[in-house]
């Protein structure tokens, strides 16, 4: 894994905690932070000891998207498609394809790509004081990091367009009411709740949870028939897992299941 201090990482109780750490820039992405975060998610894919990921930010912000200090229009016309292809798209694919729960704790403002990365995670909690801003419209850009895909799916076209075209901030309670995130919680309990949730999921039947994530995501493009076939196939696979045997045995023996993630 990267040893850059732009992303702090720690593994405990099966939870890989990744903390964006450029607090003086509200954790905006520079190249170093991109590479460090990517390395964190690659580690989560490769290491079977990682059974859940918790993503959050250091300081008063979650993530302010791209570091605009790295973009100087006076130096010529940039190829932003190149940076999306090189950095943001691979990150989004790593998050979505990870067959382990990704919990996001939005500790403060989430703007631009920062907001859409939070919406791409599996379960997103936010501090009540946090705001979500589709800041792209303020600088002439288009929502990226999957925003044009996730926003209309999560909240419908009318709200998606209004957020994206106006760049108005959305408070955490409304984001939760609209279904953009799982829950808004008091600021001082955010990390406690997010850590407890991540730990609980990391102690769960990882294979079954991972396949559940895969199935729900596949539903976005599958027909009902395709989805029913997928459920059959995944259930077949889940039924062969050691965690399924343990879960049923624990139920029958009236004890707590001890899942191993296998
Ligand atoms: O370029 C490509 O590769 C294409 C990909 C684009 C992806 C994107 O994410 S585009 C969108 C980029 N992000 C933004 O446009 C958001 C810019 N930031 C803001 O609008 C505001 O900072 C916030 C609404 C997020 C927060 O406002 P506020 O008032 O709470 O804080 P602030 O005072 O504006 O910011 C605090 C500091 O963070 C400040 O630095 P200073 O003055 O104390 O030295 C500010 O410059 C810095 N900061 C905030 N966001 C960014 C940033 N520095 C660089 N880049 C940022 N995105």
Boltz pocket constraint, residues with backbone or C-beta under 6 A from the ligand:
constraints:
  - pocket:
      binder: B
      contacts: [[A, 23], [A, 24], [A, 25], [A, 26], [A, 28], [A, 64], [A, 65], [A, 66], [A, 67], [A, 68], [A, 69], [A, 71], [A, 80], [A, 83], [A, 84], [A, 109], [A, 111], [A, 112], [A, 113], [A, 114], [A, 133], [A, 135], [A, 136], [A, 138], [A, 139], [A, 141], [A, 144]]
      max_distance: 6.0
